[in-house]
């Protein structure tokens, strides 16, 4: 366990340092500044550089539930390079084709027996997995309208899987990959004010977390992963619903999220960050507890209710703040009323 903690910690800090250096260096180049290549290259290269050599040197197949070989795992990971190559064309059609090819490659080379619907044939289940991975990738775009939102969601998903691996409920290689991704997104969060993740690189970033979900499915950790990603999925559902309305104000999903709408209406950034972090911390706890759940529905349903309730509070922050006084003001009113009662007596 000590060596596992040491390797995981080293992977986190190594990826953090590489990503931080790339964020600060690449964004100074005029060709890369304010476009999709700098942010995506900083995140993807740091993850691959860290995971690739350690995976080859420290492959532990005995703690895997599914029969995934080292080369199948790395092949599905390296499918992100297909999307990264498509970004150089700066064309939406090329990006779509790149994501579809990467999703197909990741599903077919993962070595995971996909059976979402046991009555369906294998090829149909694989097709459903590819469609889900493509949707998860492009849906990440909805988070990029607000600077810290994709970083917070990335930290929650990768951090949850990393904690499960530290507790012994996830394989070492999944924990290693999660720790590397956690390091990259911690650097992205700290550099978010000056160098935010580009909205055009969102499919690549979303694919990385969709790939984590694919591996988590093979390790019977999909309910935990869904709870970790529940805030993102809820924002995606709401954003997509707003886009489909006939009188929608914004056709771009990035501007339809509850978080961005509340912030644009005047919600202070400190309160917004507190709600985002507290909501994701709850999901982090629920996702870890799900590993001991008797079924895959109860805690997931409860987490969904809590998430949508938090989004409801976020959407109606003006009403709630006006109707509910703060603890400090309530205490002051109570002390004043007590003092008035004493003066009257």
C-alpha positions as CSV (number, residue, x, y, z in Angstrom):
1,X,0.0,0.0,0.0
2,X,2.9,2.3,0.8
3,X,4.4,1.9,-2.7
4,X,1.0,2.4,-4.3
5,X,0.5,5.7,-2.4
6,X,4.0,6.8,-3.4
7,X,3.5,6.0,-7.1
8,X,0.1,7.6,-7.2
9,X,1.3,10.7,-5.4
10,X,4.3,11.0,-7.8
11,X,2.0,10.6,-10.8
12,X,-0.2,13.4,-9.5
13,X,2.6,15.9,-8.9
14,X,4.4,15.0,-12.1
15,X,1.3,15.6,-14.1
16,X,0.6,18.8,-12.2
17,X,4.0,20.2,-12.9
18,X,4.0,19.3,-16.6
19,X,0.5,20.7,-17.1
20,X,1.3,23.9,-15.2
21,X,4.5,24.4,-17.2
22,X,2.6,23.9,-20.5
23,X,-0.2,26.2,-19.5
24,X,2.2,29.0,-18.7
25,X,4.5,28.4,-21.7
26,X,2.1,27.6,-24.6
27,X,-0.3,30.4,-23.9
28,X,2.5,32.9,-24.5
29,X,2.8,31.8,-28.1
30,X,0.6,34.0,-30.3
31,X,-0.4,31.1,-32.6
32,X,-1.6,29.0,-29.6
33,X,-3.0,31.8,-27.4
34,X,-6.8,31.9,-27.0
35,X,-7.4,28.9,-29.2
36,X,-8.1,25.2,-28.8
37,X,-4.6,23.8,-29.1
38,X,-2.8,25.2,-26.1
39,X,-5.3,24.0,-23.4
40,X,-5.9,20.6,-25.0
41,X,-2.2,20.0,-25.6
42,X,-1.3,20.9,-22.0
43,X,-3.9,18.5,-20.5
44,X,-3.5,15.5,-22.9
45,X,0.3,15.5,-23.2
46,X,0.7,15.6,-19.4
47,X,-1.7,12.7,-18.9
48,X,-0.1,10.5,-21.6
49,X,3.5,11.3,-20.6
50,X,2.7,10.3,-17.0
51,X,0.4,7.3,-17.5
52,X,2.2,5.6,-20.4
53,X,5.6,4.8,-18.8
54,X,4.3,3.9,-15.4
55,X,1.6,1.7,-16.9
56,X,4.3,-0.3,-18.8
57,X,6.6,-0.6,-15.8
58,X,3.9,-1.3,-13.1
59,X,1.1,-3.2,-14.8
60,X,-0.8,-5.2,-12.2
61,X,-3.4,-7.4,-14.0
62,X,-4.4,-9.3,-10.9
63,X,-6.5,-6.4,-9.4
64,X,-8.5,-6.0,-12.6
65,X,-12.1,-7.4,-12.7
66,X,-12.3,-7.5,-16.5
67,X,-9.7,-9.2,-18.7
68,X,-8.0,-6.1,-20.0
69,X,-4.5,-6.4,-21.2
70,X,-1.9,-3.7,-20.9
71,X,-1.9,-3.0,-24.6
72,X,-5.7,-2.9,-24.8
73,X,-5.8,-0.3,-22.0
74,X,-3.1,1.8,-23.6
75,X,-4.7,1.5,-27.0
76,X,-8.0,2.8,-25.7
77,X,-6.2,5.6,-23.9
78,X,-4.2,6.7,-26.9
79,X,-7.4,7.0,-29.0
80,X,-7.5,10.6,-27.6
81,X,-4.7,11.3,-30.1
82,X,-7.2,10.8,-33.0
83,X,-9.3,13.7,-31.6
84,X,-6.2,15.8,-30.9
85,X,-5.1,15.4,-34.6
86,X,-8.5,16.4,-35.8
87,X,-8.3,19.7,-33.9
88,X,-5.4,20.9,-36.1
89,X,-7.8,21.1,-39.0
90,X,-9.9,23.7,-37.2
91,X,-13.0,22.2,-38.8
92,X,-16.1,21.1,-37.0
93,X,-16.6,18.1,-39.4
94,X,-13.1,16.9,-38.8
95,X,-13.6,17.1,-35.0
96,X,-16.8,15.1,-35.3
97,X,-15.1,12.4,-37.4
98,X,-12.2,12.4,-35.0
99,X,-14.4,11.9,-31.9
100,X,-16.4,9.1,-33.7
101,X,-13.2,7.3,-34.7
102,X,-11.7,7.7,-31.3
103,X,-14.8,6.4,-29.6
104,X,-15.0,3.4,-31.9
105,X,-11.3,2.7,-31.3
106,X,-11.7,3.0,-27.5
107,X,-14.7,0.7,-27.4
108,X,-13.3,-2.0,-29.7
109,X,-9.8,-2.0,-28.3
110,X,-10.7,-1.8,-24.6
111,X,-11.3,-5.6,-24.2
112,X,-14.4,-5.0,-22.2
113,X,-17.5,-7.1,-22.7
114,X,-20.2,-4.5,-23.1
115,X,-23.7,-5.6,-22.2
116,X,-25.9,-2.7,-21.4
117,X,-28.8,-4.7,-22.7
118,X,-28.1,-8.5,-22.4
119,X,-30.9,-9.3,-24.9
120,X,-29.2,-7.3,-27.6
121,X,-26.3,-8.6,-29.7
122,X,-22.7,-7.6,-28.9
123,X,-22.4,-5.3,-31.9
124,X,-25.5,-3.4,-30.9
125,X,-24.3,-2.9,-27.3
126,X,-20.9,-1.7,-28.7
127,X,-22.8,0.8,-30.9
128,X,-24.7,2.1,-27.9
129,X,-21.4,2.5,-26.0
130,X,-19.8,4.4,-28.9
131,X,-22.9,6.7,-29.1
132,X,-22.8,7.3,-25.4
133,X,-19.1,8.1,-25.5
134,X,-19.5,10.5,-28.4
135,X,-22.4,12.2,-26.6
136,X,-20.4,12.4,-23.3
137,X,-17.6,14.0,-25.3
138,X,-19.5,16.7,-27.1
139,X,-21.8,17.3,-24.1
140,X,-18.7,18.6,-22.2
141,X,-19.0,21.8,-24.3
142,X,-22.0,22.9,-22.1
143,X,-19.6,23.4,-19.1
144,X,-17.2,25.6,-20.9
145,X,-19.3,28.8,-20.8
146,X,-18.2,29.3,-17.2
147,X,-14.4,29.2,-16.5
148,X,-14.1,27.0,-13.4
149,X,-16.9,24.7,-14.1
150,X,-15.2,22.1,-16.3
151,X,-12.2,22.1,-14.0
152,X,-14.3,21.5,-10.9
153,X,-16.2,18.6,-12.6
154,X,-12.9,17.1,-13.9
155,X,-11.5,17.2,-10.4
156,X,-14.6,15.6,-9.0
157,X,-14.7,12.7,-11.4
158,X,-11.0,11.9,-11.4
159,X,-10.7,12.5,-7.7
160,X,-13.6,10.1,-6.9
161,X,-12.0,7.3,-8.9
162,X,-8.6,8.0,-7.4
163,X,-10.0,7.8,-3.9
164,X,-11.8,4.5,-4.8
165,X,-8.4,3.1,-6.0
166,X,-6.7,4.3,-2.8
167,X,-9.3,2.4,-0.8
168,X,-8.8,-0.7,-2.8
169,X,-12.1,-0.7,-4.6
170,X,-10.6,0.2,-8.1
171,X,-7.6,-1.3,-9.8
172,X,-4.2,0.3,-9.5
173,X,-4.0,1.3,-13.2
174,X,-7.3,3.1,-13.0
175,X,-6.2,4.9,-9.9
176,X,-2.9,5.9,-11.6
177,X,-4.7,7.3,-14.6
178,X,-7.2,9.1,-12.4
179,X,-4.4,10.6,-10.3
180,X,-2.7,11.9,-13.4
181,X,-5.9,13.4,-14.7
182,X,-6.5,14.9,-11.3
183,X,-3.1,16.6,-11.4
184,X,-3.7,18.0,-14.8
185,X,-7.1,19.5,-13.9
186,X,-5.8,20.8,-10.6
187,X,-3.3,22.8,-12.6
188,X,-6.0,23.8,-15.0
189,X,-8.1,25.1,-12.1
190,X,-5.3,27.1,-10.7
191,X,-4.5,28.6,-14.2
192,X,-8.2,29.0,-15.0
193,X,-8.3,32.8,-14.5
194,X,-5.6,33.6,-17.0
195,X,-5.7,30.5,-19.3
196,X,-9.2,28.9,-19.3
197,X,-9.8,25.7,-21.1
198,X,-10.9,26.4,-24.6
199,X,-14.5,25.7,-25.6
200,X,-13.3,24.2,-28.9
201,X,-11.2,21.6,-27.1
202,X,-14.2,20.5,-25.0
203,X,-14.8,17.2,-27.1
204,X,-11.2,16.1,-26.3
205,X,-11.5,16.9,-22.6
206,X,-14.9,15.2,-22.4
207,X,-13.6,12.2,-24.2
208,X,-11.0,11.7,-21.5
209,X,-13.6,11.4,-18.8
210,X,-15.9,9.3,-21.0
211,X,-12.9,7.0,-21.4
212,X,-12.6,6.8,-17.6
213,X,-16.3,5.9,-17.5
214,X,-15.8,3.1,-20.1
215,X,-13.0,1.6,-18.0
216,X,-15.1,2.1,-14.8
217,X,-17.9,0.1,-16.5
218,X,-15.5,-2.8,-17.1
219,X,-14.6,-2.7,-13.4
220,X,-18.3,-2.6,-12.2
221,X,-17.8,0.9,-11.0
222,X,-20.3,2.6,-13.4
223,X,-22.8,3.6,-10.7
224,X,-20.0,5.3,-8.7
225,X,-18.8,7.1,-11.9
226,X,-22.3,8.3,-12.7
227,X,-22.7,9.8,-9.3
228,X,-19.4,11.6,-9.6
229,X,-20.4,12.9,-13.0
230,X,-24.0,13.7,-12.0
231,X,-23.7,17.5,-11.7
232,X,-22.3,17.5,-15.3
233,X,-25.0,15.2,-16.5
234,X,-27.7,17.4,-14.9
235,X,-26.3,20.6,-16.4
236,X,-26.2,18.8,-19.8
237,X,-29.8,17.7,-19.6
238,X,-31.0,21.2,-18.6
239,X,-28.8,22.9,-21.2
240,X,-30.0,20.5,-24.0
241,X,-33.6,21.0,-22.9
242,X,-33.3,24.8,-23.1
243,X,-31.7,24.5,-26.6
244,X,-34.6,22.4,-27.8
245,X,-37.2,24.9,-26.7
246,X,-38.8,26.8,-29.7
247,X,-38.1,30.2,-28.1
248,X,-34.7,29.5,-26.8
249,X,-32.4,32.5,-26.2
250,X,-29.2,30.6,-26.8
251,X,-28.6,27.9,-29.4
252,X,-25.1,27.2,-27.9
253,X,-25.4,24.8,-25.0
254,X,-22.5,26.5,-23.2
255,X,-24.7,29.5,-22.4
256,X,-27.7,27.5,-21.1
257,X,-26.3,26.0,-18.0
258,X,-27.8,27.0,-14.6
259,X,-24.4,28.0,-13.3
260,X,-23.7,30.5,-16.0
261,X,-27.3,31.9,-16.0
262,X,-27.1,32.5,-12.3
263,X,-23.7,34.1,-12.6
264,X,-24.8,36.4,-15.4
265,X,-27.8,37.5,-13.3
266,X,-25.5,38.8,-10.6
267,X,-24.8,35.8,-8.3
268,X,-21.4,36.6,-6.6
269,X,-18.6,34.4,-7.7
270,X,-17.7,33.4,-4.1
271,X,-21.2,32.1,-3.5
272,X,-21.3,30.3,-6.9
273,X,-18.0,28.6,-6.2
274,X,-19.1,27.6,-2.7
275,X,-22.3,26.0,-4.1
276,X,-20.4,24.2,-6.9
277,X,-17.8,22.8,-4.6
278,X,-20.3,21.8,-1.9
279,X,-22.5,20.1,-4.4
280,X,-19.6,18.1,-5.9
281,X,-18.3,17.2,-2.5
282,X,-21.6,15.7,-1.7
283,X,-21.5,13.7,-4.9
284,X,-18.0,12.6,-4.1
285,X,-19.1,11.2,-0.8
286,X,-22.2,9.6,-2.2
287,X,-20.2,8.0,-5.1
288,X,-17.7,6.5,-2.6
289,X,-20.6,5.2,-0.4
290,X,-22.2,3.6,-3.5
291,X,-19.5,0.9,-3.5
292,X,-21.2,-0.5,-0.4
293,X,-24.7,-0.1,-1.9
294,X,-27.1,-3.1,-2.1
295,X,-28.3,-2.0,-5.5
296,X,-27.3,0.5,-8.2
297,X,-30.4,2.6,-8.1
298,X,-31.2,3.9,-4.6
299,X,-28.2,6.1,-3.9
300,X,-28.0,7.2,-7.5
301,X,-31.6,8.3,-7.4
302,X,-31.0,10.1,-4.1
303,X,-27.9,11.8,-5.5
304,X,-29.9,12.9,-8.6
305,X,-32.6,14.5,-6.3
306,X,-29.9,16.3,-4.3
307,X,-28.2,17.5,-7.4
308,X,-31.4,18.9,-9.0
309,X,-32.3,20.5,-5.7
310,X,-28.9,22.2,-5.6
311,X,-29.4,23.5,-9.2
312,X,-32.9,24.7,-8.2
313,X,-31.4,26.7,-5.3
314,X,-28.7,28.0,-7.7
315,X,-31.4,29.1,-10.3
316,X,-33.5,30.8,-7.6
317,X,-30.6,32.3,-5.6
318,X,-32.2,35.8,-5.5
319,X,-35.5,34.5,-4.0
320,X,-33.8,32.3,-1.5
321,X,-31.3,35.0,-0.4
322,X,-34.1,37.5,0.0
323,X,-36.4,35.2,2.0
324,X,-33.7,33.5,4.1
325,X,-31.6,35.8,6.3
326,X,-28.0,34.9,7.0
327,X,-26.9,33.3,10.3
328,X,-25.1,36.4,11.3
329,X,-28.2,38.7,10.7
330,X,-30.5,36.2,12.4
331,X,-28.3,36.1,15.5
332,X,-28.1,39.9,15.5
333,X,-31.9,40.1,15.3
334,X,-32.3,37.6,18.1
335,X,-29.9,39.5,20.4
336,X,-31.6,42.8,19.7
337,X,-35.1,41.4,20.4
338,X,-33.8,39.9,23.7
339,X,-32.3,43.2,24.6
340,X,-35.5,45.0,23.9
341,X,-37.5,42.6,26.0
342,X,-35.1,43.2,28.9
343,X,-35.5,47.0,28.6
344,X,-39.3,46.7,28.6
345,X,-39.2,44.6,31.7
